[in-house]
């Protein structure tokens, strides 16, 4: 009986090792089955060019500190090229630790959503110090696996998991960026001196799916529009995919046909469909989660960007110094430079500098500051951020 148990354990170990090797091999495969062969997002920057004046971060690292070795496994929700904000994080810490022999990084991509749980389980059995997961989509899966492995430390990126000492969250509140997008769209739609802005007081919110993430963004966007003019109508369309450029194009064209001249599209990897729709329909786009200004040939006014690498790198640093703060959130914000807007230079060139609404861009900075300091509390989808800011441990 003991021999049987020993053989069973040995076989299990071999299966786990095989899974890790196979998944690690997938890390070098950029074919994204979740994209159905559509165009991938590559080389999209997530650095903020327009932030709150005097933005500074409380994140701090001492180059002379004694740092422990750290073996890291990164579990993506899809493949590289599917989300610029997530790619930016991976590229940032690969560059950061390229010459650091104390840090090793393995990357597991997910070809489909069914890969999420086995990837996390394989990593949990792989002897890693930290498992980083992009949980905007796979939050429930990480919670499930983290409960099964209470001694394993997890980092939830782009979503918040609370109540678990073995999980730390690194996030940027996307609804706050959507609020700023709503403010911008509401201000722009009345500026009829700008080419292609019509007399209708209508703006658009287009989202790949009505997920909690998308619904959270919708609440922020609508609130931002109402903060400028509650009489402006928000035309809303939810699709059935974040990875379908052709579908996204049709959804965006539908809001243009309903009178919208400017929109915000939470499009995921369908973003190029949104850009094409605005080019064909002669409307403007406020980009989401990546710098799409140059890709739009003058139709992308500006883009909301989040540099999630800053809080993630701080979590790794704190772990290596022995300062792991379980059940806490590390946030990038407008005031620490982790969130902001792109400069919109391509749009300025397209419409002419004399028509470029500098006053709107300046006003957005004031709104960003008021969001970050709590003067404006942005609406959020129920239980999407299950923590009380006044009492919870939040690092900025």
Helices and strands as residue ranges (DSSP letters): H 2-26, G 33-35, E 70-75, H 84-96, E 103-108, H 115-124, E 130-134, H 135-148, E 153-157, E 167-172, H 174-188, E 202-207, H 212-228, E 233-238, H 245-257, E 262-266, G 268-270, H 271-281, E 284-288, G 294-296, E 300-306, H 309-320, E 329-332, E 339-341, H 345-351, H 358-372, E 394-395
